[in-house]
Amino acid sequence: MATAGLFGAVSASTLAAGMAMLDEEGIAYEGFIGALYPFMDIAALVTAIVLARLSAERKAAVQMAGQPGGVAALAVGGGYGNGKAQMVRGILVDTFRSAAISALMLGLALGILARPDSVYENFYDILFRGLLSILMLIMGMEAWSRLSELRRVAHAYVAYGLLAPLAHGALGFAAGLIVHQMTEFSGGGVVLLAVMAASSSDISGPPTLRGALPEANPSSYVGTSTGLGTPVAILSIPLWIALADMFIGV
């Protein structure tokens, strides 16, 4: 479930790399695309955590029912599903209190309530490419260190890490094409939708899931996402640009 959560979320580094490539090619895209990132990221992570907790509660209820006196205990305690609303509320509170998600929400609030144009022009735009290069180097080192850990997990994780970015990206590209036909959505926007769909969370996702699902194996979800998914997603960006040029003409 943790692996699915990461691949359902969005990689900020992959999105930034996609925007940088489009800027280099002179391909225009909608400015609001970046604002979709926190909503997609938080929704995927919260969904994965809730489903994992519900699954764990279901298994615990089944095990209790199979023990002597378990059925009576469930009846007295309200049975399976008792307190689901409280559990979901607790998960949401814990998720939004995590450092990574809190930073995302703070940045979103600053963008809505403040006027970040001067900060962008005088600080962010100047340092962006340098910081992106450092981030890519760190992620590359992290990916290399996690590749050896993938030997200890099922081969299905390796196959999923290699194929999921392409499958998810194709779905995102198809959705972008539909929006493009119905509206004036740009070809660059279609590319970035495919990039976000192909990416997997490598910054906010791992620490959030590590704190919320300590029973999950980090070698499985971090190794699959960071070690395989992110490199494949970044290397597939030229593919989405070529497809956009073929179908739309960017």
DRENDO-933419 format. One record per residue (C-alpha): residue in three letters; x, y, z; residue number from 1. Coordinates in steps of 0.1 Angstrom, whole numbers. Last residue first. Example, Ala and Ser with C-alpha at 12.3 -4.5 7.8 and 13.67 -1.06 7.14 Angstrom:
<logus>
LOGU type     u     v     w seq
LOGU  SER   137   -11    71   2
LOGU  ALA   123   -45    78   1
</logus>
This chain:
<logus>
LOGU type     u     v     w seq
LOGU  VAL    39   219  -296 250
LOGU  GLY    21   201  -324 249
LOGU  ILE    -9   184  -309 248
LOGU  PHE    -7   146  -316 247
LOGU  MET    30   143  -327 246
LOGU  ASP    44   172  -308 245
LOGU  ALA    26   160  -276 244
LOGU  LEU    40   125  -283 243
LOGU  ALA    75   139  -286 242
LOGU  ILE    72   159  -254 241
LOGU  TRP    58   128  -236 240
LOGU  LEU    88   108  -248 239
LOGU  PRO   112   135  -238 238
LOGU  ILE    99   133  -202 237
LOGU  SER   104    95  -201 236
LOGU  LEU   140    97  -186 235
LOGU  ILE   126   116  -156 234
LOGU  ALA    99    91  -150 233
LOGU  VAL   123    61  -154 232
LOGU  PRO   147    77  -129 231
LOGU  THR   119    84  -104 230
LOGU  GLY   104    50  -106 229
LOGU  LEU   135    29  -101 228
LOGU  GLY   155    37   -71 227
LOGU  THR   133    64   -57 226
LOGU  SER   100    46   -60 225
LOGU  THR   109     9   -59 224
LOGU  GLY   137    14   -33 223
LOGU  VAL   115    37   -12 222
LOGU  TYR    85    13   -13 221
LOGU  SER   102   -20    -9 220
LOGU  SER   133   -11    11 219
LOGU  PRO   111    10    34 218
LOGU  ASN    92   -21    45 217
LOGU  ALA    58   -11    60 216
LOGU  GLU    53   -16    97 215
LOGU  PRO    61    20   104 214
LOGU  LEU    31    32    84 213
LOGU  ALA    24    68    94 212
LOGU  GLY    59    79   102 211
LOGU  ARG    76    61    73 210
LOGU  LEU    47    71    51 209
LOGU  THR    52   108    57 208
LOGU  PRO    90   105    55 207
LOGU  PRO    88    86    21 206
LOGU  GLY    61   109     5 205
LOGU  SER    74   144     9 204
LOGU  ILE   106   141   -11 203
LOGU  ASP   104   111   -35 202
LOGU  SER    68   110   -46 201
LOGU  SER    63    90   -78 200
LOGU  SER    62   105  -113 199
LOGU  ALA    44    92  -143 198
LOGU  ALA    12   110  -135 197
LOGU  MET    31   142  -129 196
LOGU  VAL    50   139  -162 195
LOGU  ALA    18   131  -181 194
LOGU  LEU     1   161  -167 193
LOGU  LEU    32   181  -175 192
LOGU  VAL    31   170  -212 191
LOGU  VAL    -6   179  -215 190
LOGU  GLY     2   213  -200 189
LOGU  GLY    29   219  -226 188
LOGU  GLY     4   210  -253 187
LOGU  SER   -19   237  -240 186
LOGU  PHE   -54   234  -227 185
LOGU  GLU   -78   253  -249 184
LOGU  THR  -107   232  -238 183
LOGU  MET  -125   200  -248 182
LOGU  GLN   -98   187  -271 181
LOGU  HIS   -70   197  -247 180
LOGU  VAL   -89   181  -218 179
LOGU  ILE   -91   148  -237 178
LOGU  LEU   -54   151  -246 177
LOGU  GLY   -45   157  -210 176
LOGU  ALA   -64   126  -199 175
LOGU  ALA   -45   105  -225 174
LOGU  PHE   -12   120  -213 173
LOGU  GLY   -21   111  -177 172
LOGU  LEU   -30    76  -187 171
LOGU  ALA     2    73  -207 170
LOGU  GLY    22    86  -177 169
LOGU  HIS     6    60  -154 168
LOGU  ALA    16    32  -177 167
LOGU  LEU    51    46  -183 166
LOGU  PRO    58    53  -147 165
LOGU  ALA    43    19  -136 164
LOGU  LEU    65    -2  -159 163
LOGU  LEU    99     0  -142 162
LOGU  GLY    89     3  -106 161
LOGU  TYR    62   -23  -111 160
LOGU  ALA    87   -48  -126 159
LOGU  VAL   111   -42   -97 158
LOGU  TYR    83   -45   -71 157
LOGU  ALA    71   -78   -87 156
LOGU  HIS   106   -91   -82 155
LOGU  ALA    98   -95   -45 154
LOGU  VAL   121   -78   -20 153
LOGU  ARG   157   -85    -9 152
LOGU  ARG   173   -77   -42 151
LOGU  LEU   156   -43   -40 150
LOGU  GLU   180   -33   -12 149
LOGU  SER   209   -31   -37 148
LOGU  LEU   190    -6   -57 147
LOGU  ARG   185    16   -27 146
LOGU  SER   220    30   -25 145
LOGU  TRP   219    39   -62 144
LOGU  ALA   185    57   -59 143
LOGU  GLU   198    77   -29 142
LOGU  MET   229    87   -48 141
LOGU  GLY   207    97   -78 140
LOGU  MET   183   116   -55 139
LOGU  ILE   212   136   -41 138
LOGU  LEU   225   144   -75 137
LOGU  MET   191   154   -88 136
LOGU  LEU   186   176   -57 135
LOGU  ILE   220   193   -63 134
LOGU  SER   210   200  -100 133
LOGU  LEU   176   213   -90 132
LOGU  LEU   193   236   -64 131
LOGU  GLY   215   250   -92 130
LOGU  ARG   187   253  -117 129
LOGU  PHE   164   271   -92 128
LOGU  LEU   189   295   -76 127
LOGU  ILE   181   326   -97 126
LOGU  ASP   144   319  -102 125
LOGU  TYR   139   313   -65 124
LOGU  PHE   155   344   -51 123
LOGU  ASN   150   377   -69 122
LOGU  GLU   123   368   -94 121
LOGU  TYR   104   343   -72 120
LOGU  VAL   106   365   -41 119
LOGU  SER    93   394   -61 118
LOGU  ASP    64   374   -75 117
LOGU  PRO    55   359   -41 116
LOGU  ARG    25   382   -33 115
LOGU  ALA    10   367    -2 114
LOGU  LEU   -23   350     6 113
LOGU  ILE   -25   323   -22 112
LOGU  GLY    12   316   -27 111
LOGU  LEU    19   318    10 110
LOGU  ALA    -9   294    17 109
LOGU  LEU     4   269    -9 108
LOGU  GLY    39   271     6 107
LOGU  LEU    25   265    41 106
LOGU  MET     5   235    28 105
LOGU  LEU    35   219    12 104
LOGU  ALA    57   226    43 103
LOGU  SER    31   210    65 102
LOGU  ILE    30   180    42 101
LOGU  ALA    67   174    46 100
LOGU  ALA    69   181    83  99
LOGU  SER    40   159    93  98
LOGU  ARG    11   177   110  97
LOGU  PHE   -11   173    79  96
LOGU  THR    -7   136    80  95
LOGU  ASP   -13   133   118  94
LOGU  VAL   -45   152   115  93
LOGU  LEU   -57   132    85  92
LOGU  ILE   -49    99   102  91
LOGU  GLY   -67   109   134  90
LOGU  ARG   -98   119   115  89
LOGU  VAL   -97    85    97  88
LOGU  MET   -94    67   130  87
LOGU  GLN  -122    87   146  86
LOGU  ALA  -145    80   116  85
LOGU  LYS  -136    43   118  84
LOGU  GLY  -144    41   155  83
LOGU  ASN  -163     8   153  82
LOGU  GLY  -157    -6   119  81
LOGU  TYR  -153   -42   131  80
LOGU  GLY  -174   -50   161  79
LOGU  GLY  -190   -25   186  78
LOGU  GLY  -167   -34   215  77
LOGU  VAL  -193   -57   231  76
LOGU  ALA  -200   -75   199  75
LOGU  LEU  -163   -77   190  74
LOGU  ALA  -156   -92   224  73
LOGU  ALA  -184  -117   220  72
LOGU  VAL  -170  -127   186  71
LOGU  GLY  -136  -131   201  70
LOGU  GLY  -146  -154   229  69
LOGU  PRO  -123  -181   217  68
LOGU  GLN  -102  -167   188  67
LOGU  GLY  -113  -165   152  66
LOGU  ALA  -132  -132   157  65
LOGU  MET  -100  -116   170  64
LOGU  GLN   -81  -126   139  63
LOGU  VAL  -108  -112   117  62
LOGU  ALA  -110   -79   136  61
LOGU  ALA   -72   -76   135  60
LOGU  LYS   -72   -82    97  59
LOGU  ARG   -99   -56    92  58
LOGU  GLU   -80   -31   114  57
LOGU  ALA   -49   -36    93  56
LOGU  SER   -68   -32    61  55
LOGU  LEU   -84     0    74  54
LOGU  ARG   -50    14    84  53
LOGU  ALA   -36     6    49  52
LOGU  LEU   -66    21    32  51
LOGU  VAL   -63    53    53  50
LOGU  ILE   -25    56    47  49
LOGU  ALA   -28    51    10  48
LOGU  THR   -56    76     6  47
LOGU  VAL   -37   102    27  46
LOGU  LEU    -7    98     5  45
LOGU  ALA   -26   100   -28  44
LOGU  ALA   -46   131   -17  43
LOGU  ILE   -16   149    -3  42
LOGU  ASP     4   145   -35  41
LOGU  MET   -24   154   -59  40
LOGU  PHE   -34   185   -40  39
LOGU  PRO     2   196   -34  38
LOGU  TYR    12   192   -71  37
LOGU  LEU   -19   209   -87  36
LOGU  ALA    -4   243   -80  35
LOGU  GLY    25   236  -104  34
LOGU  ILE     0   233  -133  33
LOGU  PHE   -14   267  -125  32
LOGU  GLY    10   285  -147  31
LOGU  GLU    -3   268  -179  30
LOGU  TYR    23   256  -204  29
LOGU  ALA    44   271  -231  28
LOGU  ILE    71   252  -250  27
LOGU  GLY   103   271  -255  26
LOGU  GLU   124   240  -256  25
LOGU  GLU   145   250  -226  24
LOGU  ASP   114   261  -208  23
LOGU  LEU    98   227  -215  22
LOGU  MET   129   209  -202  21
LOGU  ALA   129   230  -170  20
LOGU  MET    92   224  -164  19
LOGU  GLY    98   186  -168  18
LOGU  ALA   127   187  -144  17
LOGU  ALA   106   206  -118  16
LOGU  LEU    79   180  -121  15
LOGU  THR   104   152  -117  14
LOGU  SER   119   170   -86  13
LOGU  ALA    84   176   -71  12
LOGU  SER    75   140   -75  11
LOGU  VAL    38   134   -74  10
LOGU  ALA    16   109   -54   9
LOGU  GLY     0    78   -68   8
LOGU  PHE    34    61   -72   7
LOGU  LEU    41    69   -35   6
LOGU  GLY     8    57   -23   5
LOGU  ALA    10    25   -43   4
LOGU  THR    43    17   -27   3
LOGU  ALA    29    24     7   2
LOGU  MET     0     0     0   1
</logus>
